[in-house]
Amino acid sequence: MFIHIGNNLTISDRICIGIFNVETLALSEDNKWIMANIDTEDRVVVIDEKNRITATNVSPFTIIKREPVDKEDLIWSR
């Protein structure tokens, strides 16, 4: 299955490691390597199994709403 992450971009769910909110990533110094590779208007970062970064300006909440998510498998924290 593919996940539409906005800006006409999709990513395979087989290689997606995580979809992260940029605001949350910015809270940690450990994430500087990610923040250095995105634009200031980006709101979501997707990291795949090869540590490739894809960023979009779509709200993370919009992406969550796009596909039915099993609440038991969802991890969401701020």
Secondary structure, DSSP 8 states (H G I E B T S, - for coil): -EEEEETTEEEETTTEEEEEEHHHHTT-GGGHHHHTTS-TT--EEEEETT--EEEESS-HHHHHHHS---TTT-----
